[in-house]
């Protein structure tokens, strides 16, 4: 189960990194604009969180 969670987190983090790269090329929105809030770089935070989850899932696997 832990390994499946890691694979899903790794896949989703790669999507977030691709979003980050496409945002840098102005192909997709780089920032998320919410009304009456500051701009959010959700893809960068999402990639870091998902990579942390993936590293937890693959930690100490034999």
N, C-alpha and C positions, 0 to 999 in steps of 0.2 A: 504494500500500500504506500509506504514511504517513498519507494522508488517511482511509482506512478505519479505521485504528487510532484516529485522532482522533475520528471520529464515534462509534465504539463507546465510547471513554473518556468522551466528552461525555454520551452517553446514560446510561451507568452512573453517572456523577457526579450527574446529575439525579435518578436513583432514590435515590441516597444522600442527597441534599438533601431529597427528599420524605420519606424515612425519618426524617431529623432533625426535620422539621416535625411529622410525625405523632407522633414520640416526645415532642415538647414538649407536645402535646395529650393525652398519655397514651393514645393509641390503640394504639400498638405499643411494645414495650420500648425504653426510652431508653438503657439500659445493658445490656451483655452481661455476665452473671454467669458466671464460670468458677470451678470448685471450687478453693479455696486460692489464688486470685488476686484482685487488686483489680479493681474494676469497670472495664470498658473502653468507651469511646465510639468504637467502631469506625467508625460511619457518618461521623463528622466527619473522621477521618483518611482514610477511604476517599474521601470527596468531594474533599478537598484533593489527594490523590495522583492521582486520576483527572483532575482539572482541570489539574494540571501536565502529565500525559501528553498531554491534548488540546491544551494550548497549545504543547507541543513539536511536535505533529503538524501544526498549522496555521501554525507559524512559517515565514516566508519563502516562503509559497505565492504564486505569481503566477497 
